[in-house]
């Protein structure tokens, strides 16, 4: 009798273990199936959203009376550089007048430039621009918590432009677009400065860095001016990075000086006590 009871207990234990194992596997498969289903649904939704966004983009493109304006550099003679602006227009009258307007972002007014129709509906305007040499300066002003208060993107080569289509008294214009021509032909890399200021807007810390070195930087220097006195802080030229705490320094003006191996030097004032 005892043998039968032991056998029954062994069988019951084995059955319980087997049931526990089976339930555990079922739960694992259930979790795996749920993840696979969720992943499948997310993939379908993402694909559908991509298709919808592409269709919306195509609808908007079809509704545009003018294509996006493409810009390319086609020639250079010293600092005088030539840029070509290409675009196409659809659904227009043959006697319509097409005008191209452009200005440097530092100017208040647009200039009108000649337009050539290179084929039906396809136009080009060529601009000769006196290119200002030197790096582009990207300056961020933050408070002591790291919150960005102001970003200044300083480049003399930013241009804004648009196209007008005149049909008698009816005039339509494209949206104003802008381009930094330095991006197309600038051999100098962007120089980034981050200035952390206190409540009185005086710099406590300055960081300088360069993302990439197109023309090798010889020296990247922060100048702290105080009247006729000047103190210089040099960045690590291997890492192209520097950081300085200025809380115990006396200064009324900060200037970045960038020296390059081709002999060029460029300066940019990034803070002035009087501003």
C-alpha positions in Angstrom: 0.0 0.0 0.0 2.8 2.4 1.0 4.5 1.6 -2.4 1.3 2.6 -4.2 1.0 5.8 -2.2 4.7 6.7 -2.9 4.1 6.0 -6.6 1.0 8.1 -6.7 2.9 11.0 -4.9 5.8 10.7 -7.4 3.4 10.7 -10.3 1.5 13.7 -8.8 4.8 15.6 -8.3 5.9 14.8 -11.8 2.6 16.0 -13.1 2.8 19.2 -11.2 6.3 19.9 -12.4 5.2 19.1 -16.0 2.2 21.4 -15.7 4.3 24.2 -14.2 6.8 23.8 -17.1 4.1 23.7 -19.7 2.4 26.8 -18.2 5.8 28.6 -18.1 6.4 27.8 -21.8 2.9 28.8 -22.8 3.5 32.2 -21.0 6.8 32.6 -22.7 5.3 31.9 -26.1 2.4 34.2 -25.3 4.8 37.0 -24.4 6.9 36.3 -27.5 3.8 36.3 -29.6 2.6 39.5 -28.1 6.0 41.2 -28.8 6.0 39.8 -32.4 2.4 41.0 -33.0 3.3 44.4 -31.4 6.4 44.7 -33.6 4.5 43.6 -36.7 1.8 46.2 -36.0 4.4 49.0 -35.3 6.2 48.1 -38.6 2.9 48.2 -40.6 2.0 51.5 -39.0 5.4 53.0 -39.7 5.3 51.8 -43.3 1.8 53.2 -43.7 2.9 56.6 -42.2 5.9 56.7 -44.5 3.6 56.0 -47.5 1.1 58.6 -46.3 3.8 61.2 -45.8 5.2 60.5 -49.2 1.8 60.8 -50.8 1.2 64.1 -48.9 4.6 65.3 -50.1 3.8 64.3 -53.7 0.4 66.1 -53.5 2.0 69.3 -52.2 4.7 69.0 -54.9 2.0 68.6 -57.6 0.1 71.6 -56.3 3.2 73.8 -56.4 3.3 76.1 -59.4 7.0 76.2 -59.1 9.6 73.6 -58.3 12.2 73.9 -55.5 15.0 76.2 -56.6 18.3 74.4 -56.9 21.6 76.3 -56.3 25.0 75.4 -57.6 28.4 77.1 -57.9 29.5 77.2 -61.5 32.6 79.4 -61.5 35.1 81.4 -59.4 37.6 84.2 -60.0 39.2 85.0 -56.7 36.5 86.2 -54.4 34.1 86.8 -57.3 32.1 83.6 -57.6 29.2 82.7 -59.9 26.2 80.7 -58.7 23.4 79.3 -60.8 19.8 79.2 -59.6 17.6 76.7 -61.5 13.8 76.1 -61.3 10.8 75.1 -63.3 7.3 76.5 -63.6 4.2 74.7 -64.8 0.7 75.9 -65.9 1.7 79.4 -67.0 0.9 81.6 -69.9 3.5 82.0 -72.6 3.6 85.8 -72.3 4.0 85.7 -68.5 7.0 87.5 -67.0 9.4 85.6 -64.7 11.5 87.6 -62.3 14.2 86.5 -59.9 14.8 88.5 -56.7 17.8 88.0 -54.4 19.5 89.8 -51.5 22.2 89.4 -49.0 20.6 88.7 -45.6 22.3 91.8 -44.2 20.6 94.1 -46.8 17.1 95.4 -46.5 16.1 95.4 -50.2 16.0 92.7 -52.9 17.8 93.1 -56.3 16.1 92.0 -59.5 18.2 89.7 -61.8 17.9 88.6 -65.4 16.2 85.2 -66.0 16.8 82.9 -69.0 14.3 80.3 -70.1 16.6 77.4 -71.1 13.7 75.2 -72.2 9.9 75.4 -71.9 9.1 76.0 -68.3 12.7 75.7 -67.1 14.5 78.8 -66.0 18.0 79.8 -64.7 19.4 82.9 -63.1 23.1 83.4 -62.7 24.5 85.7 -60.0 28.0 86.9 -59.6 28.6 87.4 -55.9 31.6 88.8 -54.1 32.3 86.1 -51.6 33.6 87.1 -48.2 36.3 84.7 -47.1 36.6 83.3 -43.6 34.9 80.9 -41.3 31.3 80.9 -40.3 30.7 81.6 -36.6 28.0 79.8 -34.6 27.6 81.4 -31.2 25.3 80.1 -28.4 24.5 82.1 -25.3 23.3 80.0 -22.3 22.4 80.7 -18.7 24.2 78.8 -15.8 21.6 76.0 -16.1 22.6 75.3 -19.7 19.4 76.7 -21.2 20.1 78.3 -24.6 19.0 81.9 -24.6 20.3 83.0 -28.0 22.0 81.4 -31.1 23.7 83.6 -33.5 24.7 82.2 -36.9 27.1 84.8 -38.3 28.0 84.5 -41.9 28.2 87.3 -44.5 27.4 84.8 -47.3 23.7 84.0 -46.5 21.4 85.0 -49.3 17.6 85.1 -49.5 15.7 84.7 -52.8 12.3 84.2 -54.5 10.7 84.0 -57.9 7.8 86.2 -59.1 5.4 85.3 -62.0 3.6 88.2 -63.5 0.6 87.8 -65.8 -0.8 91.3 -66.3 -2.1 92.5 -63.0 -1.9 89.1 -61.5 1.3 88.3 -59.6 2.3 85.2 -57.7 5.5 84.7 -55.8 7.3 81.6 -54.4 8.1 81.4 -50.8 11.3 83.1 -49.7 14.2 80.6 -49.5 17.6 81.2 -48.0 21.0 79.6 -48.5 24.4 79.9 -46.9 26.7 80.0 -49.8 29.6 79.2 -47.5 28.2 75.6 -47.4 28.8 75.2 -51.1 32.3 76.6 -51.4 33.7 77.6 -48.0 37.1 76.0 -47.3 37.0 77.1 -43.7 35.1 75.1 -41.1 32.5 76.5 -38.7 33.8 77.8 -35.4 31.4 77.2 -32.5 31.4 79.2 -29.3 29.3 78.5 -26.3 29.1 81.3 -23.7 27.6 80.7 -20.3 26.5 83.9 -18.7 25.3 84.9 -15.2 22.2 86.9 -14.2 24.1 90.1 -15.1 24.7 88.7 -18.6 28.5 88.5 -18.0 30.3 85.4 -19.3 31.3 82.9 -16.6 32.6 80.2 -19.0 33.5 80.0 -22.7 33.8 76.9 -24.8 35.3 76.8 -28.3 35.3 73.9 -30.8 35.5 73.1 -34.5 33.6 70.2 -36.0 36.0 69.4 -38.8 39.2 71.0 -40.1 38.9 71.8 -43.8 41.9 74.1 -43.8 44.1 73.1 -40.9 43.7 75.4 -37.9 47.1 76.5 -36.5 45.7 78.3 -33.4 42.3 78.9 -31.9 42.5 81.5 -29.2 40.1 83.3 -26.9 41.2 86.9 -26.1 39.9 88.5 -22.9 40.3 92.3 -23.2 40.2 94.7 -20.3 40.9 98.2 -21.6 44.4 98.1 -23.1 45.2 94.8 -21.4 44.7 91.4 -23.0 44.9 87.9 -21.7 44.9 84.9 -24.2 43.7 81.4 -23.8 44.7 78.8 -26.4 42.6 75.8 -27.4 43.9 72.3 -27.7 44.8 72.3 -31.4 44.8 68.5 -31.7 41.3 68.1 -30.3 40.2 71.5 -31.7 38.5 72.2 -28.4 38.9 74.6 -25.4 37.0 75.5 -22.3 37.8 78.3 -19.8 36.2 79.5 -16.6 36.3 83.3 -16.4 34.6 84.1 -13.1 37.7 85.5 -11.5 38.9 87.3 -14.6 38.5 91.1 -15.3 37.5 91.8 -18.9 35.2 94.0 -20.9 35.4 92.3 -24.3 35.9 88.8 -25.7 37.3 88.0 -29.1 38.0 84.7 -30.9 41.1 84.6 -33.0 41.5 81.8 -35.6 44.9 81.3 -37.2 45.3 79.0 -40.2 48.2 77.2 -41.7 47.6 79.0 -45.0 48.6 82.3 -43.2 45.1 83.7 -42.8 43.8 85.0 -39.5 40.2 85.9 -38.7 38.8 87.6 -35.6 35.2 87.7 -34.2 34.0 89.6 -31.2 31.6 87.4 -29.3 30.9 89.6 -26.2 31.2 93.3 -25.3 30.3 94.8 -21.9 28.7 97.8 -23.7 26.3 95.7 -25.7 
